[in-house]
Amino acid sequence: MEKIVIIGGGIVGMTAAYLLAKQQKEVLVIDKQERGQATYAAAGIVCPWLSKRRNKVWYELAKDSARYYPALIEQLAQDTTKNTGYKMVGALCLRDTEEKLIELEQIARSRKEEAPEIGDIKRLTPSETQDMFPIVAPGFGSVYVSGGARVDGASLVAALQDAAMKQDATVIHGKARLEKRGETVQVVVGEQHWTADKIILAAGAWLPELIQPLGLQAAIHPQKGQLLHLEWDEQVTNDWPVVLPPSAKSIVPFDDGRMIIGATHENEGGFDLEPTEAAKVEILDEIARFAPEVKHTKIAEIRVGTRPFTPDFTPIIGALPTAKSIFVANGLGSSGLTTGPYVAKLLVDLIAGKTLQTDITGFDPSNAITS
């Protein structure tokens, strides 16, 4: 039986563990459960189709990722009773002029042929927008797409772990390191050593430290992100759509009056995990432009995470340049919850020698990893 060790139990690592365990591989996941893991701090929006990012390679990956999500969730629901944290509630993309809304609608419709999973596309008036999202500020119309979804990172990872372990995957907690012994690379935790047929590195912003013993350097940079978790007593938010304002921040409603807003993108924050008053004010002030009521809502929690980025913000996916049995996925940045599960599937298919459904030549690990 092929043995695969996965370092990192976030969205990429745990999805890979689940998929490999379903294939009857011997799977070991090592996760240090360190504060700051991006997945646990994050709430995700799966709605790449309205993005105006110019990186076409990223868009193709994100589009294919959104297409993959429903199939993964359907499969996962058969293997665990835990809440997956995923729900297709639709997405509202806000704009303040008719001209901007028409342009956005045209983008959505032009992309629907290649991405039918966008679902229904509707241009909504400010009044119609408020009907769908009651706390939105007056004056904002929207483009609605029914295929948009929300994801709670911590819930999804917990469901994936439960399902993987039911398929006989093993999960241990500890800080892993790599040791090179001749031509062999071992995974070490404390006094325990493992040799594997394949190793997957899904360690997020901690990758540079992990691959140093192999004589490799990774241009992966940590970015601090803070999010506010709000609680409403008087609002029933279960089926509210996610909201993408004309801003770097977003609004993700969950069940029972819970809502997550944010996030910050702090390039100088690094691995600092302390919540700050400045971030709280920044998020509230920005989101209040689009939903003023957030300023009068209870803040239940401030979550802080560390995102991994490459210098050009393009992920890396594939085998290490100098070790073809060691695979890496990294640099997903703020789209980790959107793309992470599908990136894990690409790694699993790559390990199995299958033909990939997405061209990953633009994500070559050598773009960010050098010896």
C-alpha positions in Angstrom: 0.0 0.0 0.0 1.4 3.4 -1.0 2.2 5.5 2.0 1.7 9.3 1.9 2.7 11.8 4.6 1.0 15.2 4.5 2.5 18.1 6.5 -0.2 20.6 7.2 -3.8 20.0 8.2 -5.5 23.1 6.7 -7.8 23.1 3.7 -5.3 21.7 1.2 -3.7 19.1 3.4 -7.0 17.7 4.8 -8.7 17.6 1.5 -5.8 15.7 0.1 -5.9 13.4 3.1 -9.6 12.7 2.5 -9.2 12.0 -1.2 -6.2 9.8 -0.8 -7.8 7.8 2.0 -10.8 7.2 -0.3 -8.3 5.7 -2.7 -7.1 3.2 0.0 -3.7 4.9 0.4 -2.0 4.8 3.8 -2.3 8.4 4.8 -0.6 10.2 7.7 -1.4 13.9 8.4 0.9 15.9 10.7 -0.5 19.2 11.8 1.1 21.4 14.5 -2.3 23.1 15.2 -0.5 26.4 15.5 -2.5 29.6 16.0 -2.7 31.5 12.9 -3.4 28.8 10.3 -5.2 30.6 7.5 -8.0 28.1 7.1 -9.2 28.2 10.7 -9.3 32.0 10.8 -11.0 32.3 7.4 -14.5 32.5 6.0 -14.6 32.1 2.3 -16.6 33.3 -0.6 -16.8 31.0 -3.6 -17.6 33.4 -6.4 -14.6 34.0 -8.7 -16.6 34.8 -11.9 -17.1 38.5 -11.1 -13.4 39.1 -10.3 -11.6 41.8 -12.3 -8.2 40.4 -11.5 -6.1 40.4 -14.6 -4.3 37.2 -13.8 -5.9 34.8 -16.3 -4.0 31.8 -14.9 -5.5 32.5 -11.5 -9.0 32.9 -12.9 -8.9 29.5 -14.7 -7.8 27.8 -11.4 -10.5 29.7 -9.4 -13.2 28.9 -12.0 -12.4 25.2 -12.0 -12.2 25.3 -8.2 -15.8 26.7 -7.9 -17.0 24.0 -10.3 -15.4 21.3 -8.2 -16.9 22.4 -4.8 -20.5 21.0 -5.1 -19.2 17.5 -6.1 -16.7 17.4 -3.2 -19.4 18.5 -0.7 -21.9 15.9 -2.0 -19.2 13.2 -1.7 -18.2 14.4 1.8 -21.8 14.4 3.1 -21.9 10.7 2.4 -18.8 10.1 4.6 -19.4 12.3 7.6 -22.3 13.7 9.6 -20.4 16.8 10.5 -21.5 20.2 9.0 -19.3 20.9 6.1 -19.6 24.7 6.5 -20.4 25.1 2.8 -23.7 26.5 1.5 -24.7 27.8 -1.9 -26.6 31.0 -1.0 -25.8 33.2 -4.0 -23.7 36.3 -4.1 -24.4 40.0 -4.5 -21.8 42.2 -6.1 -22.6 45.8 -5.1 -22.1 48.9 -7.3 -23.4 52.5 -6.9 -24.1 53.4 -10.6 -26.2 51.7 -13.3 -23.2 52.0 -15.7 -21.0 49.9 -13.4 -23.7 47.4 -12.9 -24.2 46.9 -16.6 -20.4 46.4 -17.1 -20.4 43.8 -14.3 -23.4 42.0 -15.6 -21.7 41.8 -19.0 -18.6 40.3 -17.4 -20.8 37.7 -15.7 -22.7 36.8 -18.8 -19.6 36.6 -21.0 -18.1 34.1 -18.5 -21.2 31.9 -18.1 -20.6 29.9 -21.3 -17.4 28.5 -19.9 -18.7 28.5 -16.3 -22.4 27.5 -16.3 -22.1 26.9 -12.5 -22.5 30.7 -12.2 -26.2 29.9 -12.2 -28.8 32.6 -12.7 -27.5 36.2 -13.3 -29.7 39.1 -12.3 -29.1 42.9 -12.2 -30.9 44.2 -9.2 -32.1 47.7 -8.2 -31.2 49.1 -4.8 -34.6 48.2 -3.6 -34.3 44.6 -4.9 -30.8 44.4 -3.4 -32.2 45.4 0.0 -34.9 42.7 -0.3 -32.2 40.1 -0.5 -29.8 41.7 2.0 -31.8 43.9 4.3 -29.0 45.8 5.9 -27.4 47.0 2.7 -27.0 50.8 2.5 -29.4 52.7 0.2 -28.2 53.5 -3.2 -26.4 50.3 -4.0 -27.7 48.1 -6.7 -26.1 44.7 -7.4 -25.5 41.9 -9.8 -26.7 38.6 -8.2 -25.3 35.2 -9.2 -27.1 32.2 -7.7 -24.0 30.0 -7.8 -22.1 32.0 -5.2 -21.4 30.1 -2.0 -20.0 30.6 1.5 -17.5 28.4 3.3 -16.6 28.2 7.0 -12.9 27.1 6.9 -12.8 25.5 10.4 -16.0 23.5 9.8 -15.0 22.2 6.4 -11.6 21.1 7.7 -13.2 19.3 10.7 -15.6 17.5 8.3 -12.7 16.5 6.0 -10.7 15.2 8.9 -13.6 13.2 10.3 -14.2 11.6 6.9 -10.5 10.9 6.2 -10.1 9.2 9.6 -13.2 7.1 8.9 -11.3 5.9 5.8 -8.4 5.0 8.1 -6.2 8.1 7.7 -4.1 8.9 10.7 -3.9 12.5 12.1 -1.2 13.5 14.6 -0.4 16.8 16.2 3.2 18.0 16.3 5.8 20.1 14.5 7.2 18.2 11.6 10.6 18.7 10.0 12.3 17.1 7.1 15.6 15.3 7.3 17.7 14.3 4.3 19.5 10.9 4.7 21.3 10.2 1.5 18.7 10.0 -1.3 15.9 9.6 1.2 13.9 12.3 2.9 12.4 11.4 6.2 9.6 13.2 8.1 10.4 13.7 11.8 8.3 14.7 14.7 10.1 14.6 18.0 11.7 11.2 18.2 9.5 9.6 15.6 10.7 9.1 12.0 8.6 8.2 8.9 9.7 7.4 5.4 7.0 7.7 2.7 6.5 7.0 -1.0 5.2 10.5 -1.4 5.2 13.6 0.8 2.8 16.5 0.4 3.8 19.9 1.9 0.7 21.9 2.7 2.3 24.1 5.4 1.2 27.5 4.3 3.3 30.4 5.3 5.6 28.1 7.3 7.0 26.4 4.1 10.4 28.2 4.0 11.5 26.8 7.4 10.2 23.4 6.4 12.3 23.0 3.2 15.5 24.5 4.5 17.0 21.1 5.4 16.7 20.1 1.8 18.9 23.0 0.7 15.9 24.9 -0.7 14.6 28.4 -0.3 11.0 29.5 -0.7 9.9 33.0 -1.6 6.7 32.6 0.4 5.7 35.7 2.5 3.3 35.8 5.4 0.5 38.3 5.3 -1.6 39.0 8.4 -5.4 39.0 8.1 -7.9 40.0 10.7 -11.7 39.3 10.5 -14.6 40.4 12.8 -17.2 37.9 13.8 -20.5 39.7 14.5 -23.7 38.5 16.2 -27.2 39.8 15.6 -30.1 38.8 17.9 -32.8 40.3 15.6 -31.7 39.1 12.2 -32.3 35.7 10.6 -29.3 35.4 8.3 -29.3 31.7 7.4 -30.1 32.2 3.7 -28.6 35.7 3.1 -26.3 35.8 0.1 -22.6 36.7 0.5 -21.8 40.3 -0.4 -18.9 41.6 -2.5 -18.8 45.4 -2.2 -16.5 47.5 -4.4 -13.8 47.0 -1.8 -11.1 44.6 -0.7 -13.4 43.6 2.1 -16.5 41.4 2.1 -19.5 40.3 4.1 -20.2 36.6 4.8 -23.4 35.8 6.6 -23.9 32.5 8.4 -26.7 30.9 10.3 -28.3 32.3 13.5 -27.4 35.9 13.1 -23.7 35.3 12.7 -21.8 37.4 10.1 -18.1 37.6 9.3 -16.7 40.8 7.8 -13.2 41.7 6.7 -10.4 41.1 6.1 -7.3 43.1 6.5 -4.3 42.5 4.3 -1.2 43.4 6.4 2.0 42.7 4.6 4.1 43.9 7.6 2.2 41.9 10.1 3.9 38.6 9.3 3.3 36.0 12.0 1.9 38.4 14.6 -1.4 37.0 15.7 -2.6 39.7 18.1 -5.8 41.4 17.1 -5.6 45.2 16.9 -7.9 48.1 17.5 -6.7 49.7 14.3 -7.8 46.7 12.3 -11.2 46.6 14.0 -11.8 50.3 13.2 -10.6 49.8 9.6 -12.9 46.9 8.9 -16.0 48.5 10.6 -15.5 51.8 8.8 -15.1 50.2 5.4 -18.0 47.8 5.7 -20.2 50.5 7.2 -20.1 52.3 3.9 -22.1 49.4 2.5 -24.0 48.1 5.6 -24.1 50.9 8.2 -25.8 48.6 10.8 -22.5 46.7 11.4 -21.3 49.5 13.6 -24.1 48.8 16.1 -23.7 45.1 16.2 -22.0 42.9 18.9 -18.5 41.8 18.0 -18.3 38.3 19.2 -14.7 37.6 18.2 -11.7 38.9 16.2 -9.9 36.1 14.3 -6.4 36.5 13.1 -4.6 34.3 10.5 -1.5 34.2 8.4 -1.9 33.9 4.6 1.0 32.7 2.4 1.8 34.7 -0.8 4.4 34.4 -3.5 6.0 37.5 -4.9 3.7 37.7 -7.9 0.7 36.4 -6.0 0.5 33.3 -8.2 0.2 29.9 -6.4 2.7 27.1 -6.7 1.4 23.5 -7.3 3.4 20.4 -8.1 6.6 18.5 -7.3 9.6 20.1 -5.8 12.3 21.0 -8.4 14.9 18.7 -6.8 12.7 16.0 -5.3 10.0 14.6 -7.5 8.4 12.5 -4.8 7.7 15.6 -2.7 4.7 17.7 -3.7 3.8 21.2 -2.7 0.9 23.6 -2.8 1.3 27.1 -1.5 0.8 30.8 -2.1 -3.0 30.6 -2.3 -3.2 33.8 -0.4 -6.7 35.2 0.3 -8.3 32.8 -2.1 -7.3 29.7 -0.1 -10.8 28.6 0.8 -12.0 29.1 -2.8 -9.2 27.2 -4.5 -7.8 25.0 -1.7 -9.9 21.9 -2.1 -9.4 21.8 -5.9 -5.7 22.4 -5.6 -5.6 19.4 -3.3 -7.4 17.3 -5.9 -4.9 18.4 -8.5 -2.1 17.2 -6.3 -3.8 13.9 -5.7 -4.3 13.4 -9.4 -0.7 14.4 -10.1 0.5 11.8 -7.6 -1.7 9.2 -9.3 -0.4 10.1 -12.8 -3.8 11.1 -14.0 -4.4 13.7 -16.7 -5.2 17.0 -15.0 -8.4 18.9 -15.8 -6.5 22.2 -15.3 -3.2 23.3 -16.9 -0.9 23.9 -14.0 2.2 24.9 -15.9 1.8 28.5 -14.7 2.0 27.3 -11.1 5.4 25.6 -11.3 7.0 25.4 -7.9 10.3 26.5 -9.3 8.7 30.0 -9.7 9.1 30.4 -6.0 11.4 27.7 -4.8 15.1 27.7 -5.5 18.2 25.9 -4.3 
